[in-house]
């Protein structure tokens, strides 16, 4: 488990410097765009490395998009304060 944690932390640090330093609020996707993307997932296909089944995103697109959008806004606000 420690080895996996170290690998993940190292990978994140390596990609941290590729991230843009400044974002504009208009660059964040609107809720309806997230919902459409979630709804387009195929229920029987893997959507990523996380343990959440793609069927969850397909069937609960609206509530998940709203929650994820809130998370994006929080991250956006936090990232703007980090680089000041």
DORODO-681584 format. One record per residue (C-alpha): x, y, z; residue in one letter; residue number from 1. Coordinates in Angstrom, 3 decimals, padded with zeros to 6 digits. Example, Ala and Ser with C-alpha at 12.3 -4.5 7.8 and 13.67 -1.06 7.14 Angstrom:
2
<pt><east>012.300</east><north>-004.500</north><up>007.800</up><rest>A</rest><nr>1</nr></pt>
<pt><east>013.670</east><north>-001.060</north><up>007.140</up><rest>S</rest><nr>2</nr></pt>
//
This chain:
84
<pt><east>000.000</east><north>000.000</north><up>000.000</up><rest>X</rest><nr>1</nr></pt>
<pt><east>002.844</east><north>002.435</north><up>000.821</up><rest>X</rest><nr>2</nr></pt>
<pt><east>004.426</east><north>001.739</north><up>-002.562</up><rest>X</rest><nr>3</nr></pt>
<pt><east>001.180</east><north>002.532</north><up>-004.372</up><rest>X</rest><nr>4</nr></pt>
<pt><east>000.753</east><north>005.728</north><up>-002.358</up><rest>X</rest><nr>5</nr></pt>
<pt><east>004.294</east><north>006.832</north><up>-003.223</up><rest>X</rest><nr>6</nr></pt>
<pt><east>003.778</east><north>006.094</north><up>-006.927</up><rest>X</rest><nr>7</nr></pt>
<pt><east>000.540</east><north>008.112</north><up>-006.997</up><rest>X</rest><nr>8</nr></pt>
<pt><east>002.048</east><north>011.038</north><up>-005.089</up><rest>X</rest><nr>9</nr></pt>
<pt><east>005.068</east><north>011.129</north><up>-007.392</up><rest>X</rest><nr>10</nr></pt>
<pt><east>002.893</east><north>011.019</north><up>-010.514</up><rest>X</rest><nr>11</nr></pt>
<pt><east>000.719</east><north>013.862</north><up>-009.226</up><rest>X</rest><nr>12</nr></pt>
<pt><east>003.749</east><north>015.997</north><up>-008.415</up><rest>X</rest><nr>13</nr></pt>
<pt><east>005.184</east><north>015.425</north><up>-011.873</up><rest>X</rest><nr>14</nr></pt>
<pt><east>001.959</east><north>016.583</north><up>-013.522</up><rest>X</rest><nr>15</nr></pt>
<pt><east>001.399</east><north>019.472</north><up>-011.130</up><rest>X</rest><nr>16</nr></pt>
<pt><east>003.710</east><north>021.747</north><up>-013.065</up><rest>X</rest><nr>17</nr></pt>
<pt><east>001.867</east><north>021.028</north><up>-016.332</up><rest>X</rest><nr>18</nr></pt>
<pt><east>-001.288</east><north>022.561</north><up>-014.889</up><rest>X</rest><nr>19</nr></pt>
<pt><east>-002.189</east><north>026.070</north><up>-015.997</up><rest>X</rest><nr>20</nr></pt>
<pt><east>-001.283</east><north>028.770</north><up>-013.494</up><rest>X</rest><nr>21</nr></pt>
<pt><east>-004.310</east><north>030.924</north><up>-014.271</up><rest>X</rest><nr>22</nr></pt>
<pt><east>-007.841</east><north>030.015</north><up>-015.190</up><rest>X</rest><nr>23</nr></pt>
<pt><east>-010.796</east><north>032.142</north><up>-016.089</up><rest>X</rest><nr>24</nr></pt>
<pt><east>-014.143</east><north>031.298</north><up>-014.593</up><rest>X</rest><nr>25</nr></pt>
<pt><east>-015.556</east><north>031.092</north><up>-018.120</up><rest>X</rest><nr>26</nr></pt>
<pt><east>-013.227</east><north>028.152</north><up>-018.824</up><rest>X</rest><nr>27</nr></pt>
<pt><east>-015.036</east><north>025.928</north><up>-016.334</up><rest>X</rest><nr>28</nr></pt>
<pt><east>-017.678</east><north>023.708</north><up>-017.926</up><rest>X</rest><nr>29</nr></pt>
<pt><east>-021.303</east><north>024.553</north><up>-017.115</up><rest>X</rest><nr>30</nr></pt>
<pt><east>-023.399</east><north>022.036</north><up>-015.183</up><rest>X</rest><nr>31</nr></pt>
<pt><east>-025.400</east><north>020.996</north><up>-018.247</up><rest>X</rest><nr>32</nr></pt>
<pt><east>-022.188</east><north>020.106</north><up>-020.103</up><rest>X</rest><nr>33</nr></pt>
<pt><east>-021.050</east><north>017.865</north><up>-017.238</up><rest>X</rest><nr>34</nr></pt>
<pt><east>-024.485</east><north>016.267</north><up>-017.103</up><rest>X</rest><nr>35</nr></pt>
<pt><east>-024.422</east><north>015.576</north><up>-020.844</up><rest>X</rest><nr>36</nr></pt>
<pt><east>-020.957</east><north>014.029</north><up>-020.550</up><rest>X</rest><nr>37</nr></pt>
<pt><east>-022.027</east><north>011.834</north><up>-017.638</up><rest>X</rest><nr>38</nr></pt>
<pt><east>-025.184</east><north>010.772</north><up>-019.460</up><rest>X</rest><nr>39</nr></pt>
<pt><east>-023.149</east><north>009.770</north><up>-022.544</up><rest>X</rest><nr>40</nr></pt>
<pt><east>-021.110</east><north>007.212</north><up>-020.605</up><rest>X</rest><nr>41</nr></pt>
<pt><east>-021.875</east><north>003.653</north><up>-021.540</up><rest>X</rest><nr>42</nr></pt>
<pt><east>-023.267</east><north>001.716</north><up>-018.612</up><rest>X</rest><nr>43</nr></pt>
<pt><east>-021.088</east><north>-001.329</north><up>-019.271</up><rest>X</rest><nr>44</nr></pt>
<pt><east>-017.772</east><north>000.433</north><up>-019.998</up><rest>X</rest><nr>45</nr></pt>
<pt><east>-015.059</east><north>001.551</north><up>-017.584</up><rest>X</rest><nr>46</nr></pt>
<pt><east>-014.837</east><north>005.336</north><up>-017.154</up><rest>X</rest><nr>47</nr></pt>
<pt><east>-011.577</east><north>005.600</north><up>-015.251</up><rest>X</rest><nr>48</nr></pt>
<pt><east>-009.341</east><north>004.257</north><up>-012.520</up><rest>X</rest><nr>49</nr></pt>
<pt><east>-011.833</east><north>004.872</north><up>-009.730</up><rest>X</rest><nr>50</nr></pt>
<pt><east>-014.085</east><north>002.119</north><up>-008.359</up><rest>X</rest><nr>51</nr></pt>
<pt><east>-017.302</east><north>003.909</north><up>-009.389</up><rest>X</rest><nr>52</nr></pt>
<pt><east>-019.239</east><north>002.003</north><up>-012.039</up><rest>X</rest><nr>53</nr></pt>
<pt><east>-019.993</east><north>003.915</north><up>-015.236</up><rest>X</rest><nr>54</nr></pt>
<pt><east>-023.653</east><north>002.975</north><up>-014.888</up><rest>X</rest><nr>55</nr></pt>
<pt><east>-023.780</east><north>005.275</north><up>-011.856</up><rest>X</rest><nr>56</nr></pt>
<pt><east>-022.724</east><north>008.262</north><up>-013.980</up><rest>X</rest><nr>57</nr></pt>
<pt><east>-025.143</east><north>007.267</north><up>-016.733</up><rest>X</rest><nr>58</nr></pt>
<pt><east>-028.185</east><north>006.868</north><up>-014.475</up><rest>X</rest><nr>59</nr></pt>
<pt><east>-027.487</east><north>009.643</north><up>-011.931</up><rest>X</rest><nr>60</nr></pt>
<pt><east>-026.058</east><north>012.224</north><up>-014.312</up><rest>X</rest><nr>61</nr></pt>
<pt><east>-027.969</east><north>015.217</north><up>-012.970</up><rest>X</rest><nr>62</nr></pt>
<pt><east>-027.204</east><north>014.967</north><up>-009.230</up><rest>X</rest><nr>63</nr></pt>
<pt><east>-023.605</east><north>013.911</north><up>-009.870</up><rest>X</rest><nr>64</nr></pt>
<pt><east>-023.054</east><north>016.784</north><up>-012.300</up><rest>X</rest><nr>65</nr></pt>
<pt><east>-024.358</east><north>019.261</north><up>-009.718</up><rest>X</rest><nr>66</nr></pt>
<pt><east>-022.091</east><north>017.871</north><up>-006.994</up><rest>X</rest><nr>67</nr></pt>
<pt><east>-019.071</east><north>017.694</north><up>-009.283</up><rest>X</rest><nr>68</nr></pt>
<pt><east>-019.649</east><north>021.222</north><up>-010.555</up><rest>X</rest><nr>69</nr></pt>
<pt><east>-019.662</east><north>022.489</north><up>-006.953</up><rest>X</rest><nr>70</nr></pt>
<pt><east>-016.360</east><north>020.688</north><up>-006.431</up><rest>X</rest><nr>71</nr></pt>
<pt><east>-014.910</east><north>022.305</north><up>-009.565</up><rest>X</rest><nr>72</nr></pt>
<pt><east>-015.938</east><north>025.750</north><up>-008.314</up><rest>X</rest><nr>73</nr></pt>
<pt><east>-014.318</east><north>025.106</north><up>-004.934</up><rest>X</rest><nr>74</nr></pt>
<pt><east>-011.123</east><north>023.912</north><up>-006.606</up><rest>X</rest><nr>75</nr></pt>
<pt><east>-011.158</east><north>026.916</north><up>-008.941</up><rest>X</rest><nr>76</nr></pt>
<pt><east>-011.475</east><north>029.362</north><up>-006.049</up><rest>X</rest><nr>77</nr></pt>
<pt><east>-008.803</east><north>027.523</north><up>-004.048</up><rest>X</rest><nr>78</nr></pt>
<pt><east>-006.372</east><north>027.393</north><up>-006.979</up><rest>X</rest><nr>79</nr></pt>
<pt><east>-006.716</east><north>031.131</north><up>-007.586</up><rest>X</rest><nr>80</nr></pt>
<pt><east>-005.698</east><north>031.825</north><up>-003.999</up><rest>X</rest><nr>81</nr></pt>
<pt><east>-002.712</east><north>029.450</north><up>-004.187</up><rest>X</rest><nr>82</nr></pt>
<pt><east>-000.877</east><north>031.398</north><up>-006.843</up><rest>X</rest><nr>83</nr></pt>
<pt><east>-001.412</east><north>034.892</north><up>-005.500</up><rest>X</rest><nr>84</nr></pt>
//
